[in-house]
Amino acid sequence: MVEPQEDAFSEESDCDAAAEDNSTPDGLSYVGEAARGVLSEKHAAYRNVCWNVTHGKVVGEIAQTPPREYWKDRQINDDCETCHSDSFPEKMGEIISKATEWVDFTSLGPPDGKFLDCIAKALKALSDSGNSVTVRFLVGNIVGMPTDDHALCRALTKHPDYELPDDSNIRVWVGSWRKGVSWNHAKIIAVDGKYLFTGGHNVWDPHYLKKNPVRDLSMEAEGQVTQDGHVFANRMWQFIIKKHKAYIFQTRAPDWVPMLYKSRIAIAHWPPSVEEYPPLYEPSSEPLPIPEAVEQGDLPMITCGRYGTLHHDDATANPSDSAIVAMLKSAQKSIKMSLQDLGPLAVVLGGRPRALPGGVWPEAYLREIACAIYERGVDVEIVLSNPNSIPSNLTPLEANYGNGWTCEDVASEIIKAIQSNIQDVDEERLSGLVGINLRLAYLRTNLGTMDWQEKKKAGNHAKFFVVDDICYYIGSQNLYIANLAEWGIIIDNEEQTQKVLEEYWNPLWEKSYLDVPEDERDFNVDNVLAGLELDRNPQDFSDLSPEELEAMLLAKKAARGGGSSNNLMVWLKRASNLKNADGLFSGSSDSYVTLRLVDGDGKTVSVPQQSKVIPDGGPNPHWNEQFVFEGLDTPAAYTLKVSVLDKDSLFGLEGQIADYLAMDDKLGAATVDLGTLANTTEFQEMEIVISDGWFSDSTVSLALNTHGGWGN
């Protein structure tokens, strides 16, 4: 496989070009045709793999949590704090229960709470039906948060209320994957090539079904379009199977063990007698021509996805990126967006947000929005998540919606895109467009006693946009850049688009913008224009203070979300007064630290961690690194063992042979009883003595954090 060098995202654009024909011979609107055209031209190799022109029926209302009556007519209060959105996981279970042959389920992470209950109940119903059903359950394998596929397989098949009998006819495979910093983010339920459920929802109970729920959006469909959901999952399963056959050590290590490999895969199956690997889905039919499908009552649809680093060739990689750019480029009247964010992950440094290292603004999307506003007078309305919104009683490291940017930050970057992409911009006219053609707002809710009482904290996780009120996208793909595997659907029908606007966008925009007094809105024209001089791109690590580095590392951890509450974060700061193990004339020690968790019997309970080596670090080396021990069973009963060592080489040799032969000198060691830690989200500072000295002790400065998940 050829490794892609870069995420293929940007493409050539002519800001003056825009579609003018409102219809096409293929039965698509000019918006749908713009997407189809670039997909056919640039990504033909991936047609019928991760994009397709197809058709189907949209079933019922758009699926939003909480349901749409909570925008205006109802509030989340004590009486419905834990049941306001129960119908959503129940709908997922209902769709799975329709299967007679095949179920594909893909999501970012494993289900929990009522989501797990409803899925397990559906599998039990399939088992009781007597049908032979293939179930493929696929999730991401996030860096530092490995998925325990075997535990998930047990949870699905041995649920205490819905345990599957050993002689069941259904076959279940659970798989997860990561390649570099790419993993699955698509959310798909595809059943029998007939029934489909997809959108932005993860399957995490505390995020969606409790107080202060994050708002999100999915959709139900039926028909030919479903087959594309099955086929999209095939490619990811092929990667898992190929790597599982090749990775001898990974296949023998427990799934939950973190590993610093470029790729990480795992797979489990039930019952034990079935084949180790699942079969691939084979489509039973091809889509009809769109005019013929419309005559039969179906709607035109374009499925579009991306595989991130699984693509073979970056020249044709990630079709959905190109489709989204083409849709924005085709806009003639309006663009409406409901998004988590448009900017990269950020952290507040010096009183304002800055992108994390490696993060970039989505140049191609901003460019087309900018050109639409300035060249064609398109009205752009955007609803974003409030920065750093945390639902329920979760901690910032378990859930964090909104990347840290204000509405004014995003608006300023759009205006800067106008300045950089269009020649001879009229600055006076440009100023007039802000607030007239460009309007942004944070998501606001009906403010029940259990629903974001702080007005500017509500979270949004939708990935939804509408072009010219005739065509819309709904799926898993954020418009800030994250090179993950994504999938969504473009619905190209004006009547259906108007229906979704009525069900979702209109009450959302009314609550978030129209009903808000002008002086309280989240968007001030003067602030947007003043912000044009700010640099929101990443800052070099070397320029950061220790406090700023801490904030940046925490922001990266928080972005992953969905983790176990029984975690321990160790912030290794520095050491003081270390002895020189190399002797007076041999330079100073090349010091590093190892961290190990042991239980009461002295047995290691998690993968040991090691810091970087500080060459010639002297007596007072600074590491400023953070480590996370995850998925701990009884952390308060464990002991953290801290050892400081000097990295030696043999007679000045380097490389693996020298490392093997040399014996590193121990500069000191100490232990920390984790049973003494408090249950808090704050870091608990400590300085531990690792070696007694004649005049002063050798010490290590640490800070430990239980994230409020455990402790005294």
C-alpha positions in Angstrom: 0.0 0.0 0.0 1.3 3.5 -0.9 1.3 5.7 2.2 -0.4 9.1 1.5 2.0 12.0 2.2 -0.7 14.5 3.0 -4.4 14.8 3.5 -5.8 15.5 0.0 -8.1 18.4 0.8 -7.6 21.6 -1.2 -8.4 21.7 -4.9 -8.2 24.3 -7.6 -11.0 26.9 -7.4 -12.1 29.8 -9.6 -13.9 32.2 -7.3 -15.8 33.7 -10.3 -17.2 30.4 -11.4 -20.7 29.4 -10.2 -23.4 27.2 -11.6 -26.3 29.0 -13.2 -28.4 26.2 -14.6 -31.0 25.1 -12.1 -31.5 21.6 -13.5 -29.6 18.8 -15.2 -30.5 16.0 -17.6 -29.6 13.5 -14.9 -32.4 14.6 -12.6 -30.1 16.3 -10.1 -30.3 19.9 -9.1 -27.4 22.1 -9.9 -26.1 21.6 -6.4 -26.3 17.8 -6.7 -24.8 17.9 -10.1 -21.8 20.0 -8.8 -21.1 17.3 -6.3 -21.6 14.5 -8.8 -19.4 16.2 -11.3 -16.3 16.6 -9.1 -16.8 13.0 -7.7 -16.9 11.6 -11.2 -13.9 13.7 -12.4 -11.6 13.4 -9.5 -12.7 10.2 -7.6 -13.9 7.8 -10.2 -11.9 5.0 -8.7 -13.9 5.1 -5.5 -17.4 5.1 -7.1 -19.4 2.2 -5.5 -16.8 2.1 -2.7 -17.1 5.3 -0.8 -19.4 7.4 -3.0 -22.3 6.8 -5.3 -25.2 8.5 -7.0 -28.2 6.6 -5.7 -31.7 6.9 -4.4 -34.0 6.0 -1.5 -36.8 7.2 0.7 -36.4 9.4 3.8 -38.4 7.9 6.7 -40.2 10.2 9.1 -38.8 13.3 10.6 -35.2 14.1 10.9 -33.9 12.3 14.0 -32.7 14.9 16.5 -31.9 14.7 20.1 -33.5 16.0 22.2 -36.7 15.8 19.9 -37.7 19.0 18.2 -40.4 19.9 20.7 -37.6 20.8 23.1 -36.7 23.8 21.0 -39.8 25.6 22.0 -42.7 23.7 23.5 -41.0 21.6 26.2 -38.1 21.9 28.6 -35.7 19.3 30.1 -36.6 19.4 33.8 -36.4 17.1 36.8 -39.3 15.0 35.5 -37.6 14.1 32.2 -33.9 14.5 32.9 -33.1 10.9 32.2 -35.8 10.1 29.6 -36.1 13.0 27.2 -34.4 11.2 24.3 -35.0 7.5 25.1 -36.8 7.2 21.8 -33.5 7.6 20.0 -31.6 4.5 21.1 -35.0 2.6 20.9 -35.2 3.7 17.2 -31.7 2.3 16.6 -32.7 -1.0 18.2 -35.9 -1.1 16.2 -34.0 -0.8 12.9 -31.5 -3.5 13.8 -34.4 -5.8 14.8 -35.7 -5.7 11.2 -32.7 -7.7 10.0 -33.2 -11.1 8.4 -29.7 -11.5 6.9 -27.2 -8.7 7.6 -26.4 -5.8 10.1 -23.6 -3.4 9.8 -23.0 -1.0 12.7 -20.2 1.6 12.7 -19.5 4.3 15.2 -16.6 6.2 16.8 -16.6 4.2 20.1 -18.5 1.4 21.9 -22.0 2.0 23.1 -22.9 2.3 26.7 -26.0 2.8 28.9 -29.3 2.7 27.2 -27.6 2.5 23.8 -25.9 -0.7 24.7 -29.2 -2.0 26.2 -31.2 -1.3 23.1 -28.6 -2.8 20.8 -28.3 -6.0 22.9 -32.1 -6.3 23.0 -32.2 -6.0 19.2 -29.6 -8.8 18.8 -31.6 -11.0 21.2 -34.7 -10.4 19.0 -32.7 -11.4 16.0 -31.6 -14.5 17.7 -35.1 -15.4 18.8 -36.3 -15.0 15.2 -34.3 -18.0 14.1 -32.8 -16.2 11.1 -29.2 -16.6 10.2 -27.9 -13.0 10.5 -24.4 -11.7 10.0 -23.6 -8.8 12.4 -20.5 -6.6 11.8 -19.9 -4.1 14.6 -17.0 -1.7 13.9 -15.6 1.2 15.9 -12.5 3.5 16.0 -9.4 2.7 18.0 -8.3 6.1 19.2 -4.7 6.8 20.1 -4.3 6.3 23.9 -7.9 4.9 24.2 -7.7 1.4 22.8 -11.0 -0.4 22.3 -11.4 -3.7 24.1 -13.2 -5.6 21.3 -13.5 -8.8 23.3 -15.2 -6.9 26.1 -17.5 -5.2 23.7 -18.4 -8.5 22.0 -19.2 -10.0 25.5 -21.3 -6.9 26.3 -23.3 -7.4 23.1 -23.8 -11.1 23.3 -23.8 -11.8 27.1 -25.9 -8.8 28.3 -27.4 -9.7 31.7 -30.9 -9.0 30.4 -30.5 -10.1 26.8 -27.9 -12.9 26.7 -27.8 -14.8 23.4 -28.1 -18.6 23.7 -25.1 -20.7 22.6 -27.0 -22.2 19.8 -28.1 -18.9 18.3 -28.1 -18.6 14.5 -26.7 -15.1 14.5 -22.9 -14.5 14.0 -21.3 -11.4 15.6 -17.9 -9.8 14.7 -16.5 -6.8 16.5 -13.6 -4.9 15.0 -11.7 -1.7 15.6 -8.9 0.1 13.7 -6.5 3.0 13.7 -3.8 3.9 11.1 -1.6 6.7 12.2 -4.0 9.3 13.5 -6.9 8.1 11.4 -9.8 5.9 12.7 -13.4 5.3 12.0 -15.8 8.2 12.8 -18.7 7.2 10.5 -22.0 6.4 12.2 -23.9 3.9 10.1 -26.6 1.3 10.8 -27.3 -0.6 7.6 -29.7 -3.6 7.6 -30.3 -6.1 4.8 -29.5 -3.5 2.1 -32.9 -2.0 2.9 -32.9 0.0 6.1 -30.5 2.7 7.0 -29.8 5.1 9.9 -26.9 7.5 9.7 -25.8 11.0 10.9 -23.7 12.5 13.6 -24.7 10.7 16.8 -22.3 8.7 18.8 -23.7 6.0 21.1 -22.8 7.4 24.6 -25.6 7.6 27.1 -24.2 10.5 29.3 -23.6 12.7 26.3 -27.1 12.5 24.9 -29.6 11.1 27.3 -29.0 13.0 30.6 -29.0 16.6 31.7 -27.4 19.3 29.5 -27.4 16.9 26.4 -25.3 17.8 23.4 -27.6 18.4 20.4 -27.2 16.2 17.4 -28.8 15.1 14.1 -29.2 11.8 12.2 -31.7 10.4 9.6 -33.5 7.2 8.7 -33.8 6.1 5.2 -34.9 3.0 3.2 -34.1 1.6 -0.2 -31.1 1.3 -2.5 -29.1 3.9 -0.6 -28.6 1.4 2.3 -26.4 -0.8 0.2 -23.8 2.0 0.1 -23.6 1.9 3.9 -22.7 -1.8 3.9 -20.2 -1.4 1.1 -18.5 1.6 2.8 -17.9 -0.7 5.9 -16.3 -3.4 3.7 -13.1 -1.4 3.1 -12.5 -0.9 6.8 -13.1 -4.5 7.5 -10.6 -5.5 4.8 -8.0 -3.3 6.5 -8.7 -4.9 9.9 -8.5 -8.4 8.5 -5.3 -7.8 6.5 -3.5 -6.2 9.5 -4.7 -8.8 11.9 -3.2 -11.6 9.8 0.1 -9.7 9.7 0.5 -8.4 13.3 1.5 -11.3 15.4 2.2 -9.4 18.6 -0.9 -7.2 18.4 -3.1 -10.2 18.0 -1.7 -11.8 21.2 -1.8 -8.7 23.4 -5.0 -7.8 25.2 -7.2 -5.3 23.3 -7.1 -2.8 26.1 -3.3 -2.5 26.2 -2.1 0.9 24.7 0.5 0.3 22.0 2.7 2.8 20.2 2.3 1.3 16.8 1.5 3.3 13.7 -1.5 1.1 13.1 -3.7 -0.6 15.7 -6.4 -3.2 15.0 -8.4 -5.7 17.0 -11.1 -8.2 16.3 -13.4 -10.5 18.2 -16.2 -12.8 17.3 -19.1 -14.8 18.7 -19.9 -17.6 19.0 -16.4 -19.2 19.3 -17.2 -21.7 16.6 -17.6 -19.1 13.8 -14.8 -18.1 11.4 -12.3 -15.7 12.7 -13.1 -13.0 10.1 -16.5 -11.8 8.8 -17.6 -12.1 5.2 -17.7 -9.0 3.0 -21.1 -7.6 1.9 -22.0 -8.1 -1.7 -24.6 -5.6 -3.1 -27.6 -7.3 -4.6 -28.5 -4.5 -7.1 -27.3 -1.4 -8.8 -29.0 2.0 -8.5 -31.6 3.0 -11.1 -31.1 6.1 -13.3 -32.3 9.0 -11.2 -35.3 10.0 -13.4 -36.6 6.4 -13.2 -36.1 6.2 -9.5 -37.9 9.5 -9.0 -40.9 8.1 -11.0 -41.0 5.2 -8.5 -41.2 7.6 -5.6 -37.6 7.7 -4.5 -35.5 10.8 -3.8 -32.1 11.5 -5.5 -29.2 10.9 -3.1 -25.5 11.0 -3.3 -23.6 9.0 -0.7 -20.1 10.3 0.0 -17.4 9.3 2.4 -13.7 9.3 3.0 -11.3 6.7 4.5 -8.5 9.1 5.8 -5.2 7.3 5.7 -6.7 4.1 4.3 -6.8 5.6 0.9 -4.1 4.4 -1.5 -3.5 7.5 -3.5 -3.8 11.1 -2.1 -4.6 12.4 -5.6 -8.0 10.6 -5.5 -8.4 10.3 -1.7 -11.3 11.5 0.5 -14.1 12.1 -2.0 -16.5 13.7 0.4 -14.1 16.6 0.9 -14.4 17.5 -2.8 -18.1 17.0 -2.8 -18.6 19.4 0.1 -16.4 22.0 -1.6 -18.4 21.7 -4.8 -21.7 22.1 -3.0 -20.5 25.3 -1.4 -19.1 26.5 -4.7 -22.5 26.0 -6.4 -24.5 28.2 -3.9 -26.4 31.1 -5.5 -28.7 32.2 -2.7 -28.0 30.8 0.8 -25.8 28.5 2.9 -27.1 27.3 6.3 -24.8 25.3 8.6 -25.2 23.6 11.9 -21.8 22.5 13.0 -19.7 21.7 16.0 -17.0 24.1 14.8 -15.2 25.3 11.7 -11.7 25.9 13.2 -9.2 23.4 14.4 -8.8 22.3 18.0 -7.7 25.3 20.1 -6.5 26.3 23.5 -6.6 29.7 25.1 -3.1 31.2 25.2 -2.5 34.8 26.2 -6.2 35.4 26.7 -7.4 34.2 23.2 -7.7 30.9 21.3 -4.8 29.5 19.3 -4.8 26.4 17.2 -3.0 23.4 18.6 0.2 22.4 16.7 -0.7 20.6 13.5 -4.1 22.2 13.3 -5.1 24.2 10.3 -8.2 26.1 9.2 -10.2 24.5 6.4 -8.9 26.6 3.6 -11.0 25.1 0.8 -14.3 25.4 2.7 -13.6 29.0 3.9 -12.6 30.0 0.4 -15.9 28.8 -1.2 -18.0 30.4 1.6 -16.0 33.6 1.2 -16.4 33.7 -2.6 -20.1 32.9 -2.3 -20.6 35.9 0.0 -18.6 38.5 -1.9 -19.0 37.4 -5.5 -22.5 36.2 -5.5 -24.2 37.9 -2.5 -25.0 34.5 -0.9 -26.5 34.7 2.6 -24.5 32.5 5.1 -26.0 31.5 8.5 -24.0 29.3 10.8 -24.8 27.8 14.2 -21.8 26.5 16.2 -21.3 24.7 19.5 -20.5 26.9 22.4 -16.7 26.6 23.0 -15.8 23.7 25.3 -19.3 22.5 26.2 -19.4 19.6 28.6 -22.7 17.6 28.9 -24.1 15.9 32.0 -21.7 15.4 34.9 -18.8 14.5 32.7 -15.3 15.9 32.9 -13.5 17.9 30.2 -11.4 14.8 29.3 -14.6 12.7 28.8 -16.6 15.1 26.6 -15.8 18.5 25.1 -17.9 19.9 22.3 -16.7 23.0 20.5 -13.1 23.5 19.6 -12.5 26.7 21.5 -13.3 29.4 18.9 -15.8 32.2 19.2 -18.4 33.0 16.5 -16.4 36.2 15.9 -13.1 34.2 15.4 -14.8 32.1 12.8 -16.4 35.1 11.1 -13.0 36.9 11.0 -11.4 33.9 9.3 -14.1 33.9 6.6 -13.6 37.6 6.0 -9.8 37.0 5.8 -10.5 34.3 3.2 -12.3 36.9 1.1 -9.3 39.2 1.4 -6.8 36.5 0.4 -8.8 34.9 -2.4 -10.3 37.9 -4.2 -8.4 40.6 -5.9 -9.1 44.3 -5.3 -11.5 43.8 -2.5 -13.6 46.9 -1.7 -13.0 47.2 2.1 -16.1 49.4 2.6 -18.3 46.9 0.9 -16.7 44.1 2.7 -17.5 45.7 6.1 -21.1 46.0 5.0 -21.4 42.3 4.3 -20.6 41.3 7.9 -23.9 41.0 9.7 -25.9 41.2 6.5 -24.7 38.3 4.4 -22.7 36.6 7.2 -24.4 35.8 10.5 -23.2 33.4 13.2 -24.6 32.2 16.5 -23.9 29.7 19.3 -26.6 27.0 19.7 -29.1 28.1 22.3 -31.8 26.0 24.0 -35.1 26.3 25.8 -33.2 26.5 29.1 -35.0 24.0 31.2 -33.6 23.4 34.7 -31.6 20.4 33.4 -30.7 22.0 30.0 -27.8 24.3 29.8 -28.9 27.0 32.3 -25.8 29.0 31.3 -27.1 30.4 28.0 -23.7 30.3 26.2 -22.7 26.7 27.1 -25.0 24.5 25.0 -23.2 21.9 22.9 -23.7 21.1 19.2 -22.5 18.0 17.5 -24.5 18.2 14.2 -22.8 17.9 10.8 -25.5 19.5 8.6 -25.6 22.1 5.9 -28.1 23.3 3.3 -27.4 25.0 0.0 -30.0 27.3 -1.6 -32.8 25.6 0.4 -32.9 22.8 -2.2 -30.2 20.3 -1.2 -28.7 19.3 2.1 -25.9 17.1 3.6 -26.2 15.1 6.8 -23.5 12.7 8.1 -20.5 12.3 10.3 -18.0 14.7 8.7 -17.1 17.8 10.6 -16.0 20.8 8.5 -13.0 21.3 10.6 -10.1 19.2 9.4 -9.7 15.8 11.1 -8.4 13.1 8.8 -10.8 10.4 9.9 -13.1 7.9 8.1 -16.4 9.6 7.5 -19.7 9.0 5.7 -22.8 11.0 4.9 -25.6 11.5 2.4 -26.5 14.4 0.1 -30.3 14.6 -0.2 -31.1 16.4 -3.5 -34.7 17.3 -3.3 -36.3 20.7 -2.7 -39.5 19.4 -1.0 -37.6 17.2 1.4 -35.2 20.0 2.1 -38.0 22.4 3.0 -39.4 19.7 5.3 -36.1 19.4 7.2 -35.8 23.2 7.4 -39.2 23.2 9.1 -38.4 20.4 11.4 -34.9 21.4 12.4 -33.2 24.5 11.0 -36.0 27.0 11.5 -36.5 26.4 15.3 -32.7 26.1 15.7 -32.1 29.5 14.1 -35.0 31.1 15.8 -33.9 30.0 19.2 -30.2 30.7 18.6 -30.3 34.0 16.7 -33.7 35.5 15.8 -35.1 35.4 19.4 -31.9 36.8 20.9 -31.9 40.6 21.6 -29.5 42.3 19.2 -27.2 43.5 22.0 -26.9 39.9 23.4 -26.1 38.1 20.2 -22.8 36.2 19.8 -21.7 38.2 16.8 -20.5 41.8 16.9 -19.5 43.3 13.6 -16.9 45.6 15.1 -15.3 42.7 17.0 -15.2 40.7 13.8 -13.4 43.4 11.8 -11.0 44.1 14.7 -10.1 40.4 14.8 -8.8 40.4 11.2 -5.3 41.2 12.5 -5.2 38.3 14.8 -3.1 35.2 14.0 -5.1 32.1 15.0 -2.7 29.6 13.6 -0.6 27.2 15.8 2.1 28.5 18.1 5.4 26.8 18.3 5.8 24.5 21.3 9.2 26.1 22.1 7.4 29.5 22.7 5.1 28.1 25.4 5.4 28.4 29.1 4.9 25.3 31.3 1.4 26.5 32.2 0.5 27.1 28.5 1.9 23.7 27.6 -0.3 22.1 30.3 -3.4 23.8 28.8 -2.5 22.6 25.3 -1.9 19.0 26.4 -5.2 18.9 28.3 -7.0 20.3 25.2 -5.6 17.5 23.1 -6.8 14.9 25.7 -10.2 16.5 26.0 -10.8 16.4 22.2 -10.8 12.6 22.2 -13.7 12.3 24.6 -15.8 9.3 25.6 -13.2 7.7 27.8 -13.5 5.7 31.0 -13.8 7.6 34.2 -11.2 5.3 36.0 -8.2 7.0 34.5 -5.1 8.5 36.0 -3.2 11.3 34.4 0.4 11.8 35.5 2.1 15.1 34.8 5.8 14.6 35.0 7.3 18.0 35.5 11.0 18.0 36.6 13.6 16.6 38.9 15.9 18.4 41.3 19.4 17.6 42.6 19.9 14.4 40.7 23.3 12.8 41.2 25.7 12.4 38.3 25.9 8.7 37.6 28.5 9.1 34.8 31.2 10.5 37.1 33.0 13.7 37.3 34.6 13.8 33.8 32.0 11.9 31.8 29.3 14.6 31.3 26.0 14.8 33.1 23.3 12.1 33.3 21.0 11.4 30.4 18.0 11.1 32.6 14.5 9.6 32.0 11.6 8.3 34.1 9.6 5.1 34.2 6.1 4.9 35.6 4.5 1.7 36.7 1.2 0.9 38.4 1.1 -2.2 40.7 -1.7 -3.7 42.8 -1.4 -4.8 46.4 0.5 -8.0 45.4 3.0 -6.0 43.4 1.7 -7.1 40.0 1.7 -4.6 37.2 -1.9 -3.7 36.3 -1.3 -1.4 33.2 1.3 -0.9 30.5 4.4 0.9 32.0 5.1 4.3 30.6 8.5 6.0 30.0 9.4 9.6 29.5 11.7 11.0 26.9 15.5 11.0 27.6 17.0 14.4 28.5 20.6 14.2 27.1 23.1 15.8 29.5 20.1 16.9 31.5 22.2 17.8 34.5 20.9 17.7 38.1 17.6 19.5 37.3 16.1 18.1 34.1 12.7 19.2 32.9 10.4 16.7 31.1 7.0 18.5 31.2 5.2 15.4 29.8 1.8 13.9 30.6 0.9 10.2 30.7 -2.5 8.5 31.0 -3.2 5.1 32.6 -6.7 4.2 31.3 -9.4 1.7 32.1 -8.2 1.0 35.7 -10.4 -1.4 37.7 -9.7 -0.3 41.3 -7.2 2.6 41.0 -7.4 3.7 44.6 -5.9 0.3 45.6 -2.9 0.8 43.3 0.6 2.2 43.8 2.4 4.4 41.3 6.1 3.4 41.2 8.4 6.2 39.9 12.0 5.4 38.9 14.6 7.9 37.5 17.4 6.4 35.5 20.4 7.5 33.5 20.5 6.2 29.9 23.9 4.6 29.4 25.6 3.4 26.2 28.4 0.8 26.0 31.8 2.4 25.3 30.1 5.2 23.4 28.3 2.9 21.0 24.8 3.7 19.8 21.8 1.8 18.6 19.8 -1.2 19.7 22.7 -3.5 20.4 24.4 -0.9 22.6 21.1 -0.3 24.4 20.7 -4.0 25.0 24.2 -4.5 26.4 24.3 -1.4 28.6 22.8 -1.3 32.1 21.1 2.0 32.9 22.0 3.5 36.2 19.1 4.1 38.7 19.3 7.6 40.1 16.4 7.1 42.5 12.9 5.7 43.0 9.8 6.4 45.0 6.2 5.3 45.3 2.8 7.1 45.5 -0.2 5.5 47.2 -3.1 6.3 44.9 -5.5 5.7 47.8 -4.5 9.1 49.1 -5.7 11.1 46.1 -8.8 13.2 46.2 -11.8 12.9 43.8 -11.4 16.1 41.8 -10.8 17.3 38.3 -7.9 19.5 39.5 -4.2 18.4 39.4 -2.8 17.3 42.7 0.7 18.6 43.1 3.4 16.7 44.9 7.2 16.6 45.2 8.5 13.1 46.0 11.9 12.2 47.4 13.6 9.6 45.2 17.0 9.6 46.9 18.3 10.9 50.2 21.4 13.1 50.0 24.0 14.5 52.5 23.0 18.1 51.9 19.9 17.9 49.9 17.5 15.2 48.6 16.9 14.2 45.0 13.2 14.9 44.2 10.8 14.6 41.4 7.9 17.1 40.9 4.6 15.4 39.8 1.0 16.3 39.5 -1.7 13.6 39.4 -5.3 13.9 38.2 -8.2 11.5 38.7 -10.5 13.6 36.4 -13.2 13.4 39.1 -13.8 9.8 38.3 -12.4 8.3 41.5 -10.6 9.1 44.7 -11.5 10.3 48.3 
